[in-house]
Amino acid sequence: MARKPKIERFNEKILSRFQIYNSLFFTLPFENIKKTSLLLPLFADFCKTSYEEKINPKEIVNSFLKHYAPDLKEEEQIDLLFNFIQYIERQVVLFDAIEDAGFSYVNNMHGRGTLRNIKEEANNKQLSEGLSEYIKRVKVRIVLTAHPTQFYPDNVLVIINELSRAIANDELDNIKKLLVQLGKTPFYKKEKPTPLNEAVSLIWFLENIFYHSASTIYNYIAEHIIDSKELDNSIFDFGFWPGGDRDGNPFVTADITLKTAKRLKFSILRNYYRDLRKLKRKITFPGVEQRVINLEETVFNELFYPEKNISFSLNTLVTELELVMKAIMKEHNGLYQEDVKDMIHKIKLFGFHFASLDIRQDSRVHHKVFTEIVSHPEIQSYVKGLPLNYIELTTEERCKVLSLITGDVSPNVYRDELLNRLLRVSELCSKYSKIMVSGVVIVILSVTARH
């Protein structure tokens, strides 16, 4: 049977479901829900016709209330308008959840522009080798940067996920419970989120979206386009701005940046631990089972008792999983090899940092900091190869010097608060996260290029 056009698939799986589940709002146990749900469609039609007549918004609202709610006091009118907003917000969430549940049905997941389609076109045009070479060197950088207050709060995101899952399985009772929960969950917070709150909100997307989708894409490439042994390219590179944006947020301190880096590391290790627990239930073979159990315990200790894991490293984790992989292939007919491969690929993608923490700072601040660093009377005792007249050198001469200097400068050497904070961030974050823009050398290089 021919596949239905996209608009028909949308109407069948999204629009019709929305109309059905939207009617559940009438049955929810909330005060004024019936009045709100009955008046809102009238308000929508009234706004549309009035707007076409070029009536201004204030007149439209006042005219609607005069015609359809003449008995309401001013305070009750405001409450009604606020209820409209609350109702619409929850309708949008319901629609988002339904759209998520039916996405793979409405959209062609193997059509033009997808990896499968690109692979088939390359095969047909005898360009498979060229595609492989391109993928070995191409990289997509995804930067999580948007302000979290523009999006749903964490608890609403969780409800959307649960609601989408319940809708996909047509669990009517569960859907109704989730809609009640949605009605009781506020969409805003009175307190302005701290920089750390913002970082935690975006880490949710790393854990629940990118951690799974990036590895799925990488797995497909490694299995169907390039041999995984030849694929020495992570394909994806994730950047993370919250917690490092000191060029525009005065509340981002060294302590906030450090906490963000720790949270990123904790989050990725927690995901690895969850995957290892699942893997442990599958790899129950003699000679291999204990390796997976040991890895699970090691990652657990790194999460909660890092002082016990003195020798733990990314290389150790990958090496152990590769040994498990070899044993499975050699002695157990490759059973569950795809799960072990998936784990190895995730570690290649995310390391222990999850995303690169991008630390940004106004270049004028960099210049001031750098000038104070090189002007310190005892700088030569910390940094070898830095001449006393460095500031007077040309750009070319500075670059030559910077490529040869060695040493380390402790933040405690400087009394200036800004300088001390910048150096401390560089020193501490290197322990917890991959840093894209920071560190004394990178600061020096950036200043040299500008000045």
Helices and strands as residue ranges (DSSP letters): H 6-10, I 11-15, H 16-22, G 23-27, H 33-52, H 57-68, H 74-101, H 103-106, H 115-124, H 128-137, E 140-144, G 148-150, H 154-168, H 172-184, H 195-205, I 206-210, H 211-220, I 221-225, E 236-240, H 254-282, H 289-304, G 306-308, H 314-331, H 337-350, E 356-357, H 363-375, G 379-381, E 383-384, G 390-392, H 395-402, E 406-407, G 411-413, H 417-429, H 440-450
